[in-house]
Amino acid sequence: DSGVTQTPKHLITATGQRVTLRCSPRSGDLSVYWYQQSLDQGLQFLIQYYNGEERAKGNILERFSAQQFPDLHSELNLSSLELGDSALYFCASSGGITDTQYFGPGTRLTVL
Amino acid sequence: SQKIEQNSEALNIQEGKTATLTCNYTNYSPAYLQWYRQDPGRGPVFLLLIRENEKEKRKERLKVTFDTTLKQSLFHITASQPADSATYLCALDSGYSTLTFGKGTMLLVSP
C-alpha cells in the first residue's frame, strides 16, 4: 500500500459527459502528479501540483483540468469525454524535488 | 524530440537466471533515472533511483547502471523468481521533479 488513495476505482460513462477523479496524497507529501495510461501510449504525464500551485504541465488536453486543495487532495476533471479518453488514470505523490513518486491504485475510466 | 526506448518485446527467462532490461534515451540530459515495477491493473512501484554522477546502484537482488555517454541504463535482477514477473518501467527526470516514463518491458520468469 503506497498511502496514496484514489476514488472511484472504476468509472463508466458516456461520450460527452464530465467526470471528476479524486486523489489523496501520502501524508506529508506536497506534490501531486496525474498520469494517463492507455495500452498504446504508456504512462503519460498530465499535470503536477505542488502545495496548491500548478507546477508543471505535460500532455494534458484543454478538456481536462485539475486542482489541488488546501488539504492537499487533488481532483482531475475530464469533460466532453471521447471514446479515446478511456484509460487508467493514476495519481502519484512525492515529498519534494527528485523524490520518488508513490502511485495510487488508479481509476479505470471507460467511455462508451 | 526527447525519446525513451525500452524493449517492447517481453523478456522470457528461467527462474534463477539474471534478467537484464535496457533503457535507452535520446535528446535528454537527465539528472537522475528511476526504475519502477508495474503489475497488471496496478500503479507503478518505485524500485531504484540512480543519479547522473553514479555509475551503479544496488538493492538486494537489483542492480542498475547508468551510462550518460551511451545514454543508457541497464536494470538487472539476479536469481530471478516467478514473483519478479511484471512490467518494468524506466523513468527520466524531465525537470521540476516530473518524470517521463518509457513504455516498459514485460518480464516473464518461468519456474
Backbone of each chain as ProteinMPNN parsed JSONL, in Angstrom:
{"seq_chain_A": "DSGVTQTPKHLITATGQRVTLRCSPRSGDLSVYWYQQSLDQGLQFLIQYYNGEERAKGNILERFSAQQFPDLHSELNLSSLELGDSALYFCASSGGITDTQYFGPGTRLTVL", "coords_chain_A": {"N_chain_A": [[0.849, -1.199, 0.0], [0.726, 2.091, -1.052], [-0.023, 4.403, 0.252], [-1.26, 6.393, -1.091], [-4.415, 7.385, -2.109], [-7.131, 6.777, -4.34], [-10.168, 7.683, -5.824], [-13.098, 7.295, -7.915], [-12.707, 3.677, -8.086], [-13.442, 2.44, -10.42], [-15.01, 3.743, -13.342], [-17.686, 4.263, -15.396], [-18.915, 5.793, -18.205], [-20.649, 7.979, -20.533], [-20.0, 9.204, -23.881], [-19.27, 12.668, -24.215], [-19.891, 13.359, -21.638], [-19.019, 14.552, -18.285], [-16.528, 13.98, -15.819], [-15.185, 13.527, -12.5], [-12.167, 12.823, -10.974], [-10.63, 11.711, -8.011], [-7.954, 12.277, -5.702], [-5.972, 11.468, -2.92], [-3.008, 12.413, -1.45], [0.008, 10.828, -0.067], [0.503, 11.09, 3.444], [1.853, 14.151, 4.342], [3.118, 14.585, 1.888], [3.678, 17.024, -0.592], [3.553, 17.341, -3.298], [1.571, 16.496, -6.117], [0.859, 14.381, -8.794], [-0.599, 13.752, -11.98], [-1.368, 11.088, -14.164], [-1.987, 9.515, -17.314], [-2.742, 6.338, -18.531], [-2.757, 4.385, -21.287], [-3.165, 1.506, -23.439], [-1.67, 1.726, -25.805], [-0.18, 4.043, -25.532], [1.313, 4.088, -23.211], [2.524, 5.313, -20.02], [1.52, 8.487, -19.487], [2.437, 11.695, -18.584], [0.397, 14.125, -17.121], [-0.173, 16.463, -15.459], [1.211, 18.462, -12.776], [0.937, 19.369, -9.363], [2.043, 21.457, -6.735], [1.854, 21.95, -3.444], [-0.631, 23.236, -3.737], [-0.282, 24.842, -5.949], [-0.09, 24.996, -9.509], [2.532, 23.315, -11.094], [3.886, 21.992, -13.166], [3.203, 21.11, -16.54], [2.062, 18.564, -18.662], [1.179, 16.46, -21.293], [-1.575, 17.4, -21.347], [-4.951, 17.606, -22.219], [-7.048, 20.327, -23.364], [-9.601, 19.949, -22.542], [-9.381, 18.787, -20.153], [-8.854, 19.377, -16.693], [-7.309, 20.312, -13.601], [-6.943, 20.493, -10.005], [-5.478, 21.392, -6.856], [-6.289, 21.167, -3.528], [-6.49, 23.088, -0.388], [-6.188, 21.132, 1.651], [-4.514, 19.422, 0.441], [-5.463, 17.348, -1.149], [-6.311, 16.257, -4.456], [-8.059, 16.916, -7.515], [-9.02, 15.669, -10.677], [-10.505, 16.812, -13.485], [-12.437, 15.751, -16.148], [-13.787, 16.555, -19.183], [-16.384, 16.71, -21.761], [-16.183, 14.083, -22.756], [-14.507, 11.623, -24.74], [-14.352, 8.589, -26.735], [-11.71, 7.845, -26.885], [-10.636, 8.681, -24.502], [-10.809, 6.733, -22.697], [-9.099, 4.963, -20.298], [-6.529, 4.128, -17.88], [-6.222, 6.117, -15.065], [-3.797, 7.544, -13.163], [-2.76, 8.768, -10.026], [-0.033, 10.273, -8.387], [2.19, 10.871, -5.645], [4.698, 12.922, -4.099], [7.419, 13.87, -1.893], [9.088, 15.999, -2.414], [11.531, 17.763, -4.392], [13.092, 15.711, -6.78], [12.369, 13.524, -5.321], [11.176, 10.164, -4.991], [8.276, 8.922, -6.683], [5.097, 8.05, -5.465], [2.616, 5.903, -6.289], [-0.942, 5.842, -6.681], [-3.706, 3.451, -6.657], [-5.097, 3.815, -8.987], [-7.681, 4.913, -11.319], [-10.001, 3.385, -13.296], [-11.222, 4.405, -16.262], [-13.939, 4.14, -18.354], [-15.263, 5.007, -21.378], [-18.226, 5.025, -23.061]], "CA_chain_A": [[0.0, 0.0, 0.0], [1.587, 3.267, -1.188], [-0.51, 5.52, 1.057], [-1.998, 7.289, -1.983], [-5.742, 6.823, -2.378], [-7.83, 7.327, -5.49], [-11.563, 7.252, -5.979], [-13.503, 5.916, -7.687], [-11.818, 2.676, -8.663], [-13.923, 2.263, -11.797], [-15.981, 4.74, -13.754], [-18.191, 4.024, -16.748], [-19.741, 6.933, -18.557], [-20.925, 8.084, -21.972], [-19.316, 10.292, -24.576], [-19.833, 13.992, -23.965], [-20.094, 13.602, -20.212], [-17.924, 15.097, -17.481], [-16.293, 13.202, -14.603], [-14.149, 14.035, -11.592], [-11.38, 11.802, -10.292], [-10.116, 12.288, -6.772], [-6.706, 11.692, -5.206], [-5.406, 11.946, -1.66], [-1.597, 12.015, -1.428], [0.549, 10.314, 1.183], [0.584, 12.09, 4.489], [3.066, 14.962, 4.317], [3.588, 14.889, 0.534], [3.132, 18.277, -1.094], [3.406, 17.256, -4.759], [0.643, 15.521, -6.692], [1.006, 14.243, -10.24], [-1.625, 12.947, -12.64], [-0.916, 10.384, -15.353], [-2.94, 8.713, -18.067], [-2.089, 5.17, -19.119], [-3.519, 3.563, -22.213], [-2.351, 0.381, -23.903], [-0.727, 2.082, -26.868], [0.613, 5.235, -25.226], [2.111, 4.009, -21.998], [2.187, 6.218, -18.916], [1.711, 9.856, -19.96], [2.317, 12.714, -17.548], [-0.593, 15.15, -17.451], [-0.01, 17.72, -14.744], [1.73, 18.38, -11.416], [0.671, 20.448, -8.424], [2.896, 21.467, -5.547], [1.295, 22.77, -2.368], [-1.765, 24.027, -4.209], [0.016, 25.602, -7.17], [0.301, 24.21, -10.677], [3.982, 23.417, -11.203], [4.331, 21.528, -14.478], [2.13, 20.597, -17.376], [2.505, 17.65, -19.697], [0.28, 16.322, -22.435], [-2.953, 17.469, -20.862], [-5.863, 18.222, -23.167], [-7.764, 21.502, -22.84], [-10.856, 19.462, -21.947], [-9.041, 18.264, -18.818], [-8.314, 20.366, -15.767], [-7.043, 19.738, -12.276], [-6.634, 21.446, -8.958], [-5.082, 20.827, -5.574], [-6.98, 21.921, -2.5], [-5.668, 23.379, 0.8], [-5.845, 19.924, 2.414], [-3.574, 18.77, -0.476], [-6.045, 16.385, -2.066], [-6.383, 16.809, -5.806], [-9.108, 16.402, -8.388], [-8.811, 15.779, -12.115], [-11.799, 16.925, -14.152], [-12.383, 15.4, -17.564], [-15.078, 16.947, -19.733], [-16.639, 16.394, -23.178], [-15.426, 12.838, -22.895], [-14.481, 10.907, -26.012], [-14.004, 7.176, -26.577], [-10.26, 7.739, -26.718], [-10.229, 9.038, -23.137], [-10.841, 5.51, -21.883], [-7.729, 4.667, -19.88], [-6.283, 4.135, -16.439], [-5.697, 7.402, -14.617], [-3.068, 7.384, -11.906], [-2.257, 9.894, -9.267], [1.154, 9.941, -7.606], [2.613, 11.985, -4.802], [6.081, 12.887, -3.633], [7.652, 14.822, -0.817], [9.888, 17.154, -2.8], [12.244, 17.681, -5.671], [13.805, 14.458, -7.065], [11.872, 12.399, -4.539], [10.463, 9.162, -5.779], [6.841, 9.111, -6.738], [4.294, 6.944, -4.941], [1.416, 5.879, -7.116], [-2.183, 5.271, -6.187], [-4.166, 2.25, -7.365], [-5.651, 4.175, -10.288], [-9.109, 4.907, -11.657], [-10.192, 2.909, -14.679], [-12.319, 5.134, -16.902], [-14.445, 3.587, -19.607], [-16.206, 5.907, -22.04], [-18.989, 4.225, -24.033]], "C_chain_A": [[0.881, 1.244, 0.0], [1.203, 4.409, -0.27], [-1.25, 6.553, 0.23], [-3.341, 6.641, -2.283], [-6.386, 7.546, -3.556], [-9.255, 6.795, -5.497], [-12.146, 7.929, -7.214], [-12.505, 4.941, -8.3], [-12.156, 2.458, -10.137], [-14.966, 3.33, -12.084], [-16.382, 4.411, -15.186], [-19.146, 5.16, -17.065], [-19.901, 7.004, -20.076], [-20.136, 9.237, -22.584], [-20.04, 11.598, -24.313], [-20.013, 14.35, -22.505], [-18.851, 14.187, -19.546], [-17.791, 14.247, -16.218], [-15.205, 13.871, -13.775], [-13.486, 12.863, -10.89], [-10.699, 12.46, -9.105], [-8.88, 11.533, -6.299], [-6.337, 12.313, -3.872], [-3.96, 11.48, -1.581], [-1.212, 11.376, -0.104], [0.638, 11.447, 2.191], [1.916, 12.834, 4.405], [3.589, 15.299, 2.934], [2.891, 16.13, 0.006], [2.861, 18.239, -2.601], [2.422, 16.169, -5.155], [0.819, 15.559, -8.206], [-0.171, 13.432, -10.758], [-1.046, 12.365, -13.928], [-2.105, 9.674, -16.0], [-2.175, 7.535, -18.653], [-3.073, 4.415, -19.998], [-2.575, 2.54, -22.804], [-1.29, 0.829, -24.904], [0.199, 3.222, -26.503], [1.52, 5.09, -24.015], [1.667, 5.052, -20.986], [2.543, 7.646, -19.342], [1.47, 10.84, -18.82], [1.323, 13.776, -18.0], [-0.269, 16.48, -16.781], [0.508, 17.466, -13.332], [1.304, 19.608, -10.621], [1.62, 20.312, -7.253], [2.29, 22.458, -4.559], [0.232, 23.744, -2.88], [-1.535, 24.777, -5.51], [0.363, 24.659, -8.31], [1.799, 24.414, -10.909], [4.496, 23.008, -12.579], [3.145, 20.939, -15.219], [2.724, 19.679, -18.421], [1.511, 17.641, -20.828], [-1.178, 16.363, -22.015], [-3.815, 18.224, -21.857], [-6.571, 19.409, -22.517], [-9.073, 21.107, -22.177], [-10.634, 18.928, -20.531], [-8.526, 19.422, -17.963], [-8.114, 19.701, -14.415], [-6.874, 20.867, -11.276], [-6.217, 20.691, -7.703], [-5.626, 21.756, -4.493], [-6.081, 22.164, -1.281], [-5.321, 22.156, 1.633], [-4.951, 18.979, 1.591], [-4.187, 17.671, -1.336], [-6.218, 17.068, -3.426], [-7.545, 16.176, -6.565], [-8.722, 16.654, -9.839], [-10.186, 15.759, -12.759], [-11.636, 16.667, -15.64], [-13.748, 15.715, -18.149], [-15.154, 16.621, -21.221], [-15.939, 15.101, -23.554], [-15.609, 12.194, -24.262], [-14.084, 9.459, -25.746], [-12.517, 7.004, -26.253], [-9.758, 8.135, -25.335], [-10.278, 7.835, -22.206], [-9.409, 5.103, -21.578], [-7.705, 4.477, -18.37], [-5.696, 5.499, -16.094], [-5.067, 7.202, -13.239], [-2.723, 8.741, -11.324], [-1.028, 9.403, -8.519], [1.473, 11.126, -6.718], [4.081, 11.82, -4.443], [6.294, 14.004, -2.622], [8.428, 16.054, -1.237], [10.613, 16.912, -4.099], [13.125, 16.441, -5.698], [13.377, 13.317, -6.159], [11.195, 11.396, -5.449], [8.973, 9.434, -5.706], [6.131, 7.856, -6.262], [2.939, 7.0, -5.618], [0.229, 5.293, -6.376], [-2.599, 4.083, -7.028], [-4.812, 2.538, -8.712], [-7.168, 4.18, -10.336], [-9.215, 4.447, -13.096], [-11.421, 3.586, -15.242], [-12.676, 4.45, -18.211], [-15.496, 4.531, -20.155], [-16.906, 5.121, -23.147], [-19.701, 5.117, -25.042]], "O_chain_A": [[1.681, 1.447, 0.913], [2.015, 5.302, -0.03], [-1.814, 7.497, 0.784], [-3.396, 5.474, -2.671], [-6.215, 8.751, -3.744], [-9.507, 5.624, -5.217], [-11.733, 9.041, -7.541], [-11.557, 5.359, -8.965], [-11.271, 2.312, -10.981], [-15.703, 3.762, -11.197], [-15.536, 4.294, -16.072], [-20.064, 5.452, -16.299], [-19.349, 6.182, -20.807], [-19.667, 10.13, -21.878], [-21.265, 11.634, -24.201], [-20.26, 15.508, -22.168], [-17.788, 14.3, -20.155], [-18.788, 13.843, -15.619], [-14.415, 14.669, -14.279], [-14.153, 12.02, -10.29], [-10.253, 13.605, -9.176], [-8.77, 10.318, -6.469], [-6.381, 13.532, -3.71], [-3.699, 10.278, -1.639], [-1.986, 11.376, 0.854], [0.825, 12.609, 1.831], [2.98, 12.214, 4.398], [4.416, 16.2, 2.795], [1.676, 16.277, 0.133], [2.044, 19.004, -3.114], [2.434, 15.068, -4.605], [0.914, 16.626, -8.812], [-0.679, 12.544, -10.074], [-0.34, 13.04, -14.677], [-3.074, 9.294, -15.342], [-1.089, 7.708, -19.207], [-4.077, 3.88, -19.527], [-1.355, 2.665, -22.699], [-0.149, 0.369, -24.857], [1.264, 3.362, -27.104], [2.418, 5.91, -23.823], [0.571, 5.603, -21.083], [3.714, 7.974, -19.532], [0.422, 10.813, -18.174], [1.398, 14.267, -19.126], [-0.111, 17.499, -17.453], [0.28, 16.401, -12.758], [1.307, 20.729, -11.128], [1.96, 19.207, -6.83], [2.229, 23.659, -4.823], [0.205, 24.916, -2.502], [-2.479, 25.292, -6.108], [1.029, 23.644, -8.106], [2.281, 25.547, -10.92], [5.436, 23.61, -13.098], [2.228, 20.364, -14.634], [3.768, 19.979, -18.999], [1.053, 18.693, -21.273], [-1.932, 15.435, -22.308], [-3.475, 19.326, -22.289], [-6.682, 19.492, -21.294], [-9.598, 21.847, -21.345], [-11.589, 18.653, -19.805], [-7.849, 20.324, -18.457], [-8.691, 18.651, -14.135], [-6.688, 22.028, -11.64], [-6.554, 19.522, -7.514], [-5.442, 22.972, -4.547], [-5.035, 21.529, -1.147], [-4.266, 22.13, 2.267], [-4.673, 17.859, 2.02], [-3.493, 17.107, -2.182], [-6.263, 18.295, -3.522], [-7.952, 15.049, -6.286], [-8.175, 17.702, -10.184], [-10.942, 14.801, -12.597], [-10.805, 17.285, -16.306], [-14.76, 15.203, -17.672], [-14.151, 16.302, -21.859], [-15.202, 15.035, -24.538], [-16.689, 12.212, -24.851], [-13.554, 9.133, -24.684], [-12.126, 6.145, -25.463], [-8.581, 7.946, -25.026], [-9.838, 7.913, -21.059], [-8.599, 4.921, -22.487], [-8.714, 4.641, -17.683], [-4.777, 5.974, -16.761], [-5.715, 6.756, -12.292], [-2.439, 9.707, -12.032], [-0.981, 8.257, -8.07], [1.072, 12.253, -7.006], [4.627, 10.717, -4.48], [5.497, 14.934, -2.501], [8.442, 17.052, -0.516], [10.327, 15.954, -4.816], [13.83, 16.16, -4.729], [13.966, 12.237, -6.22], [10.709, 11.732, -6.529], [8.483, 10.088, -4.785], [6.515, 6.74, -6.611], [2.217, 7.993, -5.537], [0.365, 4.38, -5.562], [-1.928, 3.74, -8.002], [-5.051, 1.62, -9.496], [-7.844, 3.551, -9.522], [-8.612, 5.027, -13.999], [-12.533, 3.37, -14.761], [-11.818, 4.215, -19.062], [-16.492, 4.824, -19.494], [-16.257, 4.614, -24.061], [-20.388, 4.616, -25.932]]}, "seq_chain_B": "SQKIEQNSEALNIQEGKTATLTCNYTNYSPAYLQWYRQDPGRGPVFLLLIRENEKEKRKERLKVTFDTTLKQSLFHITASQPADSATYLCALDSGYSTLTFGKGTMLLVSP", "coords_chain_B": {"N_chain_B": [[13.202, 15.455, -30.727], [12.556, 14.51, -27.282], [13.168, 11.157, -26.332], [12.43, 7.939, -25.05], [13.458, 4.646, -24.941], [12.412, 1.389, -24.498], [12.691, -2.142, -24.593], [10.11, -3.468, -26.409], [9.311, -6.019, -26.694], [8.452, -8.903, -24.809], [10.479, -10.199, -22.179], [11.601, -13.355, -21.691], [12.626, -15.54, -19.22], [14.35, -18.118, -17.373], [13.704, -19.255, -14.061], [15.998, -18.323, -11.54], [17.957, -17.378, -13.219], [19.716, -14.416, -14.447], [18.028, -11.461, -15.15], [18.131, -8.958, -17.592], [17.341, -5.738, -18.335], [16.846, -3.075, -20.669], [17.221, 0.436, -21.05], [17.108, 3.034, -23.196], [17.876, 6.374, -24.151], [17.259, 9.485, -25.865], [18.174, 12.829, -26.722], [18.069, 13.886, -24.158], [19.186, 15.066, -21.01], [19.27, 13.857, -18.306], [19.115, 14.431, -14.78], [18.773, 12.391, -13.071], [17.68, 8.954, -12.976], [15.047, 6.64, -12.832], [13.736, 3.431, -11.855], [10.795, 1.529, -12.105], [8.361, -0.859, -11.031], [5.571, -2.464, -12.466], [2.568, -4.083, -11.958], [-0.122, -5.872, -13.596], [-2.899, -3.742, -14.083], [-2.383, -2.239, -11.851], [-0.829, 0.436, -9.894], [2.394, 1.869, -10.705], [5.371, 0.881, -8.937], [7.984, 2.185, -7.078], [11.41, 1.327, -7.512], [14.306, 1.744, -7.769], [16.587, 4.524, -7.731], [18.939, 6.304, -9.632], [21.618, 8.536, -9.868], [23.048, 11.036, -12.092], [25.77, 11.204, -11.652], [26.441, 8.78, -10.658], [27.554, 5.495, -11.223], [26.603, 2.979, -10.764], [24.083, 1.235, -8.929], [22.849, -0.603, -6.183], [20.385, -2.846, -4.82], [19.478, -5.201, -2.792], [18.561, -7.925, -4.725], [18.625, -6.438, -6.988], [20.146, -4.428, -9.538], [21.282, -1.445, -10.927], [22.627, 0.288, -13.69], [24.072, 3.256, -15.063], [24.832, 4.965, -17.823], [25.864, 7.835, -18.964], [27.167, 8.636, -21.207], [26.699, 6.741, -23.201], [24.031, 7.056, -23.066], [22.253, 5.336, -21.678], [20.61, 2.978, -19.573], [20.943, 0.077, -17.615], [19.094, -2.53, -16.179], [19.206, -4.948, -13.776], [18.107, -8.081, -12.587], [19.036, -10.37, -10.343], [19.205, -13.932, -9.739], [16.514, -14.587, -10.473], [12.964, -14.812, -9.862], [9.717, -16.381, -10.173], [7.901, -14.574, -9.047], [8.967, -12.165, -9.749], [7.975, -11.525, -12.165], [6.609, -9.102, -14.181], [5.879, -5.793, -15.455], [8.475, -3.602, -16.233], [9.384, -0.309, -15.783], [11.27, 2.386, -17.031], [12.19, 5.644, -15.986], [12.74, 9.031, -16.602], [14.165, 11.996, -15.297], [12.536, 14.991, -15.927], [12.738, 17.582, -15.313], [11.745, 19.98, -12.805], [11.017, 18.051, -10.975], [9.382, 16.311, -12.342], [8.587, 13.311, -14.168], [9.421, 11.434, -17.079], [8.17, 8.619, -18.559], [9.252, 5.465, -19.899], [7.795, 3.017, -22.144], [7.928, 0.577, -21.036], [9.074, -2.78, -20.268], [8.011, -6.083, -20.426], [8.582, -8.637, -18.144], [8.918, -12.092, -17.931], [9.169, -14.711, -15.801], [9.855, -17.995, -15.722], [9.112, -21.045, -13.912]], "CA_chain_B": [[12.395, 15.447, -29.508], [13.03, 13.565, -26.286], [12.648, 9.82, -26.572], [12.91, 6.875, -24.172], [13.151, 3.372, -25.579], [12.576, 0.129, -23.78], [12.339, -3.229, -25.481], [8.672, -3.709, -26.322], [9.065, -7.457, -26.639], [8.592, -9.465, -23.472], [11.698, -10.953, -21.912], [11.276, -14.625, -21.026], [13.813, -16.202, -18.682], [14.076, -19.178, -16.4], [13.965, -18.985, -12.652], [17.388, -18.474, -11.119], [18.844, -16.641, -14.132], [19.726, -12.958, -14.316], [17.29, -10.711, -16.164], [18.724, -7.642, -17.883], [16.448, -4.893, -19.123], [17.572, -1.919, -21.202], [16.515, 1.699, -21.254], [17.919, 3.979, -23.971], [17.197, 7.654, -24.302], [17.886, 10.459, -26.763], [17.803, 14.24, -26.514], [17.842, 14.101, -22.729], [20.335, 15.089, -20.108], [18.594, 13.737, -17.012], [19.922, 14.481, -13.561], [18.63, 11.077, -12.444], [16.846, 7.997, -13.684], [14.395, 5.745, -11.868], [13.084, 2.218, -12.345], [9.564, 1.175, -11.417], [7.733, -2.124, -11.38], [4.122, -2.345, -12.543], [1.786, -5.295, -12.15], [-1.315, -5.548, -14.404], [-4.007, -3.041, -13.449], [-1.969, -1.582, -10.596], [0.069, 1.564, -10.068], [3.828, 1.567, -10.65], [6.013, 0.892, -7.617], [9.378, 2.605, -7.186], [12.422, 0.335, -7.166], [15.649, 2.303, -7.583], [16.936, 5.8, -8.353], [20.378, 6.463, -9.833], [21.888, 9.908, -10.303], [23.936, 11.126, -13.263], [27.168, 11.028, -11.252], [26.601, 7.422, -10.132], [27.658, 4.519, -12.313], [25.912, 1.743, -10.424], [23.348, 1.237, -7.659], [22.34, -1.949, -5.892], [19.439, -3.015, -3.727], [19.171, -6.639, -2.698], [18.866, -8.633, -5.973], [18.51, -5.492, -8.09], [21.299, -3.586, -9.82], [21.058, -0.516, -12.03], [23.77, 1.056, -14.163], [23.665, 4.482, -15.759], [25.945, 5.429, -18.656], [25.393, 9.07, -19.595], [27.809, 8.771, -22.523], [25.905, 5.892, -24.087], [22.62, 7.402, -22.85], [21.639, 4.035, -21.471], [20.587, 2.374, -18.241], [20.644, -1.349, -17.577], [18.45, -2.951, -14.935], [19.452, -6.378, -13.62], [17.548, -8.814, -11.449], [19.763, -11.629, -10.228], [18.461, -15.045, -9.115], [15.122, -14.193, -10.697], [11.907, -15.687, -9.337], [8.436, -16.129, -10.863], [7.261, -13.379, -8.477], [9.541, -10.975, -10.384], [7.265, -11.292, -13.427], [5.904, -7.821, -14.139], [6.415, -4.841, -16.423], [9.446, -2.704, -15.606], [9.395, 0.986, -16.46], [12.31, 3.334, -16.659], [11.649, 6.999, -15.96], [13.807, 10.027, -16.575], [13.888, 13.324, -14.79], [12.206, 15.929, -17.007], [12.743, 18.924, -14.738], [10.698, 20.291, -11.824], [10.696, 16.764, -10.344], [8.48, 15.473, -13.13], [9.219, 12.158, -14.788], [8.915, 10.905, -18.334], [8.285, 7.166, -18.481], [9.272, 4.612, -21.069], [6.589, 2.195, -22.236], [8.108, -0.6, -20.201], [9.363, -4.112, -20.794], [7.411, -7.131, -19.607], [9.482, -9.738, -17.791], [8.219, -13.322, -17.543], [10.112, -15.671, -15.231], [9.17, -19.3, -15.63], [9.727, -21.932, -12.909]], "C_chain_B": [[12.924, 14.379, -28.553], [12.376, 12.203, -26.489], [13.255, 8.84, -25.58], [12.504, 5.558, -24.821], [13.427, 2.215, -24.646], [12.097, -0.97, -24.714], [10.861, -3.577, -25.314], [8.346, -5.197, -26.276], [9.274, -7.956, -25.218], [9.902, -10.244, -23.37], [11.318, -12.197, -21.12], [12.557, -15.261, -20.519], [13.395, -17.264, -17.685], [14.424, -18.734, -15.001], [15.431, -19.243, -12.314], [18.379, -17.726, -12.0], [18.786, -15.143, -13.836], [18.971, -12.332, -15.472], [17.963, -9.366, -16.345], [17.784, -6.883, -18.807], [17.188, -3.617, -19.491], [16.659, -0.717, -21.346], [17.474, 2.635, -21.985], [17.167, 5.286, -24.121], [17.981, 8.559, -25.245], [17.358, 11.844, -26.438], [17.404, 14.54, -25.08], [19.188, 14.306, -22.056], [19.778, 15.009, -18.692], [19.569, 13.807, -15.843], [19.84, 13.136, -12.827], [17.676, 10.232, -13.275], [16.274, 7.05, -12.631], [13.84, 4.516, -12.581], [11.903, 1.895, -11.451], [9.105, -0.2, -11.896], [6.224, -1.897, -11.441], [3.495, -3.705, -12.809], [0.489, -4.917, -12.866], [-2.406, -4.873, -13.589], [-3.66, -2.313, -12.161], [-1.018, -0.426, -10.888], [1.522, 1.138, -10.015], [4.354, 1.693, -9.225], [7.49, 1.199, -7.803], [10.325, 1.492, -6.741], [13.76, 0.985, -6.825], [15.754, 3.647, -8.283], [18.442, 5.853, -8.481], [20.617, 7.846, -10.41], [22.938, 9.914, -11.402], [25.399, 10.918, -12.899], [27.435, 9.656, -10.631], [26.644, 6.447, -11.295], [26.76, 3.311, -12.046], [25.222, 1.906, -9.071], [22.796, -0.157, -7.442], [21.338, -1.904, -4.742], [18.999, -4.473, -3.756], [19.514, -7.326, -4.026], [18.837, -7.711, -7.192], [19.795, -4.694, -8.27], [20.96, -2.714, -11.016], [22.376, 0.14, -12.393], [23.257, 2.218, -14.985], [24.884, 4.994, -16.511], [25.463, 6.651, -19.425], [26.051, 9.315, -20.95], [27.036, 7.969, -23.558], [24.425, 6.244, -24.048], [21.803, 6.114, -22.649], [21.68, 3.646, -19.997], [20.257, 0.9, -18.398], [20.111, -1.694, -16.198], [18.583, -4.468, -14.843], [18.705, -6.904, -12.408], [18.286, -10.144, -11.403], [18.888, -12.668, -9.511], [16.964, -14.809, -9.248], [14.142, -15.273, -10.235], [10.624, -15.415, -10.116], [7.721, -14.882, -10.338], [7.835, -12.078, -9.042], [8.844, -10.643, -11.698], [6.39, -10.06, -13.304], [6.409, -6.997, -15.311], [7.307, -3.858, -15.676], [9.578, -1.443, -16.455], [10.626, 1.777, -16.052], [11.725, 4.725, -16.809], [12.79, 7.979, -15.805], [13.305, 11.355, -16.031], [13.663, 14.282, -15.961], [12.204, 17.359, -16.495], [11.563, 19.125, -13.798], [10.158, 19.034, -11.144], [9.641, 15.973, -11.094], [9.289, 14.372, -13.795], [8.589, 11.879, -16.136], [9.21, 9.418, -18.336], [8.456, 6.537, -19.856], [8.017, 3.75, -21.055], [6.719, 0.89, -21.46], [8.432, -1.857, -20.969], [8.742, -5.127, -19.845], [8.426, -8.238, -19.378], [8.639, -10.926, -17.347], [9.258, -14.314, -17.064], [9.377, -16.983, -15.036], [9.907, -20.215, -14.651], [10.573, -23.013, -13.584]], "O_chain_B": [[13.644, 13.466, -28.958], [11.183, 12.11, -26.78], [14.452, 8.897, -25.298], [11.349, 5.375, -25.203], [14.514, 2.078, -24.085], [11.202, -0.754, -25.531], [10.415, -3.934, -24.224], [7.252, -5.593, -25.872], [10.165, -7.486, -24.509], [10.363, -10.857, -24.333], [10.78, -12.104, -20.017], [13.481, -15.5, -21.297], [12.255, -17.305, -17.22], [15.334, -17.931, -14.794], [16.021, -20.235, -12.74], [19.509, -17.466, -11.587], [17.933, -14.67, -13.086], [19.238, -12.633, -16.635], [18.323, -8.708, -15.369], [17.474, -7.329, -19.911], [18.038, -3.134, -18.742], [15.49, -0.836, -21.712], [18.528, 2.988, -21.456], [15.94, 5.29, -24.209], [19.194, 8.421, -25.403], [16.242, 12.004, -25.945], [16.511, 15.349, -24.825], [20.205, 13.771, -22.498], [19.813, 15.996, -17.958], [20.693, 13.31, -15.914], [20.734, 12.789, -12.055], [16.969, 10.73, -14.151], [16.948, 6.708, -11.66], [13.517, 4.566, -13.768], [11.982, 1.971, -10.225], [9.417, -0.635, -13.004], [5.658, -1.223, -10.58], [3.851, -4.389, -13.768], [0.04, -3.775, -12.765], [-2.795, -5.368, -12.532], [-4.547, -1.825, -11.46], [-0.471, -0.319, -11.985], [1.856, 0.154, -9.355], [3.862, 2.488, -8.424], [8.169, 0.547, -8.596], [10.088, 0.81, -5.744], [14.285, 0.8, -5.727], [15.098, 3.885, -9.297], [19.156, 5.49, -7.546], [19.915, 8.281, -11.323], [23.632, 8.92, -11.617], [26.191, 10.501, -13.744], [28.533, 9.402, -10.136], [25.862, 6.559, -12.24], [26.228, 2.701, -12.972], [25.706, 2.615, -8.189], [22.336, -0.814, -8.377], [21.417, -1.071, -3.839], [18.25, -4.902, -4.632], [20.68, -7.306, -4.419], [19.01, -8.177, -8.319], [20.454, -4.327, -7.296], [20.412, -3.197, -12.007], [23.155, 0.508, -11.514], [22.156, 2.176, -15.534], [25.863, 5.413, -15.894], [24.743, 6.525, -20.416], [25.553, 10.108, -21.749], [26.753, 8.455, -24.653], [23.651, 5.79, -24.891], [20.82, 5.853, -23.343], [22.635, 3.939, -19.278], [19.408, 0.52, -19.204], [20.612, -1.211, -15.182], [18.126, -5.189, -15.729], [18.668, -6.272, -11.352], [18.173, -10.953, -12.324], [17.961, -12.322, -8.78], [16.233, -14.829, -8.258], [14.45, -16.465, -10.222], [10.46, -14.326, -10.666], [7.017, -14.207, -11.089], [7.26, -11.008, -8.841], [9.097, -9.59, -12.284], [5.531, -9.984, -12.426], [7.265, -7.448, -16.072], [6.937, -3.346, -14.619], [9.843, -1.494, -17.656], [10.98, 1.833, -14.875], [10.866, 4.957, -17.659], [13.689, 7.788, -14.987], [12.172, 11.767, -16.279], [14.489, 14.374, -16.869], [11.715, 18.258, -17.179], [10.508, 18.514, -13.974], [8.983, 18.969, -10.783], [9.057, 15.047, -10.532], [10.504, 14.48, -13.963], [7.385, 12.059, -16.325], [10.351, 9.0, -18.141], [7.889, 7.002, -20.845], [7.265, 3.749, -20.08], [5.732, 0.183, -21.253], [8.115, -1.99, -22.152], [8.915, -5.05, -18.629], [9.054, -8.717, -20.322], [7.758, -10.792, -16.497], [10.134, -14.718, -17.829], [8.405, -17.067, -14.285], [11.134, -20.187, -14.554], [11.165, -23.849, -12.902]]}, "name": "protein", "num_of_chains": 2, "seq": "DSGVTQTPKHLITATGQRVTLRCSPRSGDLSVYWYQQSLDQGLQFLIQYYNGEERAKGNILERFSAQQFPDLHSELNLSSLELGDSALYFCASSGGITDTQYFGPGTRLTVLSQKIEQNSEALNIQEGKTATLTCNYTNYSPAYLQWYRQDPGRGPVFLLLIRENEKEKRKERLKVTFDTTLKQSLFHITASQPADSATYLCALDSGYSTLTFGKGTMLLVSP"}
